């Protein structure tokens, strides 16, 4: 990591000497600028965003102590090192009060000055790493909290405890969930490129939170939380009152357009209805998932709000069609199962099972077996593949097990089925 250093001293000879006579680059330090007075140093600090400011104390227009005070207020992470020709306890005391990193006398040799700047850079790096660690830990905790809420697996006391631990104070008891779907997420998922997915989700998070950061700070503005679940971007809105939900559609459209403008790919957003209580989050999430699937039918990216686009049963049918298409495209895959199908359509495995039982009147395992047997029967009649080859092409590496299932399904063996139905 290269550390950016700004040097300020009203003695130009000292300023240039510090810049030229110390091997900054060899120590990983870049001198981004020099200033001959405090006001100029302040302007450069705003423009160049240095990590460390090495400044004289006595300077015209704005002295080093005032400069440090302004920097501390605006950019508290900047490390300030005072460089002065006066061994004055009062200066040292004021420097400590301003939480300066160090206080160096000008007659110290260059090695001491370099050593102090490098130490400040190392402290800065440690603090950044710690902040990143804390941020990642907090993000992980928030994702885990919302994962339980999306799945409906929680109790109220646990939710309150987690919210308190995260320091989150909700503005209301009504919730609405939106699912963000980039057009190319499926391509990344197929290729198994998890790093690209994580980078995309990180970018989506930053854009969304910058746009929605002011939510919940007053009036009817909804509070907004970002959560990654099933490698998918989700927004959870906490509404100060149910009527506040009416403003989400234009807000989501602005968010969608901003994502497309920055990331240069089409986005669709599905939004669930407004529900009360923590258990309402799971209900709104399911509706949001069904709503975003409508993009497959609509043929164009957009914001799709549950209840405004299709009746609930129709949106469930969209989900079912997508699951059926995935199943038939992966019949040859031995690992085709409930978990894989749920991941493909971004819903929980239990919800997949529920939809199949409710609308197909069959459990998922039996549906997959039936689809495989139908595919096998078709190949027995229309191709010359051997039975073991057909078994492999329908997801059964064990040909004996395949034959048992086939006979159970059709009442005759694969060989007899071919003899009976294959034209001469």
N, C-alpha and C positions, 0 to 999 in steps of 0.2 A: 504494500500500500504506500503510495506517495503522499506525503504530508505537504500541504500548501502553507507557506509562511509569508507573512507581510511584515516588513521592517519599517519602523517610523522613528526618525530622529531629526531634530532641526539642524544638526551638524552634518552637512552633506558628505564631508570627508569620512566621518564615522559610518554613515549610512552605506556609502558605496564600498567602504572597506569591509564592512560586515558581509555585504553581498558577494564581493569578489574574492576575498582572502580566506574564506572558509569553504571546505569541500562539502557543500550541501547535498549535491546530487549523489555523491558516494554514500551518504547516510540516508538516502531516500527522501530528501527534502527538496521541494521546489520553491524558490523565491518567486512569488507571483507578482510582487510589486514593492516599491519603496515610496515613502512619503516624508516630506520635510516639515510637516506640521500636523496637529491633531485633526483639524477639519479635513485635510486631504486624506489622511489615514482612514477617517470615518467613511468618506465617499468611496475610497478604494475597497474598504471592507465590505460595503454593500454590493459593490460591483463584482469583486473577485472571490467572495466567500472563502476567506482563508480559514485554515484549521487552527493556526497559531498566530498570534500577533506579538512580535518582539518590539517593545516600544520604550522610548525615553519617557521620563516623567515630566520634565520641564520643557514644554513646547509651546509655541505661540498659537493663538486662536482657541485651541482646545488642548488642555494638558493630558498627559498619559492616564492619570487617574480618572478624569472625566470620560476619556475615550473608553477606558475599561468598563466604566459604569454603564455607558450606552450599549456597548457590546454585550455585556452580561444581560441587559434587559431584552435585547432583540435576539441575540444568538448565544444563549447561556452555555452551549457546548464548546465554544471557542476558548482555547487556552491562552491566557495572557501572561507574558513574561515581561517584567519591568527591568529596564536597563538604565542605570543612573550613575552619575559620578559622585553622588552624595551618599555617604554612609550614615543615613539619618534614620533613627528609630521611628520617628513619626511617619515617614514614608513607608517603612516596612509594615508598620501597624495598619496604615490605610490600605496597603496592598493586600494584606491578609483579610481585612474586612471585605474587600472586593473579590475574595476567593481567587486571587491570582495564583498561577501555577508556581511562580518563583520570582525572586528579586535578586538581580545580579548587578554587581558593581562594574563600571566600565573598564576598570583596570584589570579585570579578570582576563586570562588569556583566551584565545579563540577556541581552544579545546574545551574549556569549561562552558563557554557559550553554546558550542555545538552539542556537548553532552546534555545540557539542560533542555535544549530544543528537542533532541532525540527522545529524552525521557518524557517530555510533554506529548510527543507523538505516540509513544508507547502507551501512555495513560489513555490517550484519546482512543486508540485502537481497542484497548481492553474495555473501555466504556461502551464503545459501539458494539463490540461482540456481545457484551452483557445485555445491552438493549435489544439486540437482535434475538438473543436467546429468550429473553422475557417476552418479546413480541410473539415469537413462534410458539412459546408455551401458552400464552394467552389465546392466540388464534386457535391452537389445537383444542384447548379447553372449550372455547366457544363452539367450534365445530362438533365436538363430542356432545355438548349440551343440546344443540339443535338436531343432531342425529337421533338422539333419544326422543326429542319432541316430534320429529318427522315420523318416526316409527310408532309413536304412541306408547313407548315403553318407559314409564316414569311414574313417580308419585309426587304430589304437590310439595311436600316438605323438601324432597331432594332438589327440585327445581329452585325453590326459594334459597336453599343453601348454596347452590351453584351460582345463582345470580348475585348473592351477597359476596361470595368469594371473588367473583369477577368485577365487583363494584358496579354492577348494572342496575339501574333503577328504571323500571318500566313506567311509561307515561299513561298506561291504560290497561284494560283487560280484553281488548278486541284485537284480533290478529288477521293478517292477510299475507299470503306467501306468493312470491313470483319466482318462476324458474327461467333462467337465462340459457338459451341454447344457441351456441355458434354453429354455423352451417358445417364446419369442418371437424367438429369434435368426434364424429363417428369415424372419420378417416384416421384420426390420431388413435382412437380406441382400437381400431382394427389392427393398426401397425404395432400396437403395444408401446408406443413412444410416450411413456409416462412423463419424461422430462419436459417434452413439448406441451403436454396437457397441463402440467403444473405451472409452467411459465405462462401459458394462456390464462389459466385461472387466476394467477397472481396479477396479471395485467388487468383482467376484468375487475378484480377486487379493487385495485387502486383507482380505476376510473369511476367505478360505482360509488365508492366511499367519498371521493372528492366531490362528486355531484350531489350526493345525498347527505353529506356530513352535517348540514344544519338542521336535519329533520328532528323534530321533537323538542326544539329549544324554545318553542313558544307558539301560541295560537293553536290552530288545528293541524299543524304540521305533524306527520307521522314520524315516529322513531324508526330508524332503519338499521338492520343488522345483516351482515353478509356471512353466509355459511356455505362451506363446500361439503357436499354429501353425495356419495356415489360418483365421485370425480365430476361433479356438476355444480355450477354456480347457482346459488339461491339467495333471494332477498326475503327477509322476514320483516314485515312492517307491524309495529305496535301502534295502534290508533288511540288517540286521546278520547275519542268517542266514535261510535259506529258510522256517523255521517261523514267522518273524515276520509272514509274509503273512496268517496266519489272522485277525489282528486288524483288517484293513482294512475289512471290511464294516460293522461298527458305527461305525468312525471315519468312513467315507464317508457313512453315513446321518446322523450328527450334522452333518456338513458340509452335506449336502443340506438338512436342516431349517433350519440357520442361514441359508443362502442364501435359502430361501423366506421365512423370517420377516423378514429385513432388506429384501430386494428386492421382496417381495410378488408373485412370479411362480413358477410351478412349475418345478422342476429335476429332471432325471434325470442319473444318473451311470453310465457304463459302465466296468467294470474288467476289464483283461486279466489273463492268468495271470502267474505268477512265472517269470522266465527269468534265466539266468546270463549274465554278460558284457555288454559294451556293445551287441553285436548283438541281445541279447535285448530291448532297449528297443523296437526296431522291431516285433518279433514281438508283444510285449505291447500296443503301441499299436494294431496292426491288430485284435487281439482286443477291445480296449476299444471301438474304433469299431463293430465288429460288435455288441458287447453293447449299446451305447447305442441302436442302431437298434431293438432289441427293444421299446423303449418304444412304437413305432408299432403293434406287434402286441399288447402288453400292455394298451394303452388307458389306462394310468395312470402317473404319474411314480413313480420309485423308483430303487433301486440295483440294477444288473444286472451280475452277475459272470460272466465267461466260464467255461464249464465247469459252472456251476450252473444255467444257464437253458436252453441249447440245445446240441446237438452243434455242432462247428465248421462242418460243412457247412451245417446249417440256418441258422446265423447269417450265413454267406456268402449264402445264398439271400435273407435279409432285405435285405442290401445290394443284391443284384441287383434285387430287386423295386423298391426305391427308385430305383435308377438307371433302370430301364425306365420307371417312372412319370414321372420327370423328362424322359426323352427324348420320350415320347409327348405330354407337355404342352407341349413346346417345338419340335415339328417345323417350325413356321412360322418359327422363329428362324434366320436365316442363320448366326448365330455359334454355333449348337449344335455343340460339339466336345468332345474329350477333356478339355480343361482346365476347361471350364464344368461338365461332369458331375462331375468330380473335386471341384471346389469345392462343388458342391451337396450332396454326401454326405460331405464332409470327409475324403477320402482322397487319396493321391497319384495323379497320372495313370498312372504305370506299374502301380500296383495295380489300377486300373480295367481296364486292358487285360488284365492277368493273369486277373482274375475272369471277364471275358467269354470269353476263350479256353478257360479251364478248364471252365466250367459251361455256356456257350452254344455252344461249339465254333464260334465265328465271331468275326472281329475287329470292333472297335467301329464303324469306318467303314462296313463292309458292313452291320452291323446297322441303323445310322441310315438308310442309303440304302434298305434293304429296307422299313423302317417308313414312310419317306416315299413310296415307290412304292405301298405298300398303301393308304396314306391317299389318294393321288392317284387310284388306281383306284376307290376307294369314291366319291370326289367325282365322277368321270367318269360313274359309273352313276347316282348318286342326286341330282345337282344339274345345273343348266344353266350352271355357270361355264365361261368360256372356258378354253382350255388355258393361256394365259399367267397367268390369275388363279389357277388351280390350282397352277401352278408357284410363284407367289409365296406361296400359302398353305402350301406344303410346304417353304419355305426356299430356293427357287431363283429369284432375280431375273432370271436369264438363261433365257428360255423355251426357247431352242434347246438349251442344255445339258440342261435338264430332259427334253426330248423324246428326246435321245440316251440318257440314263440309263433312261428309261421303256422305250424299245424294246429296250435291252440286257437289261432285267429281264424283260419280258413277251413279247418277240419281235415285237411290233407297236407301231405308233405310238399316241399317245394318242387321235387322231381315230378310227383303226380300232378301238381298244379300245371306245370309246363306241358306235360303230356296231354292234359285235358283241354287246355286253352290255346296253346301255341298253334298257329295255322301251319299246315304242311307246306 
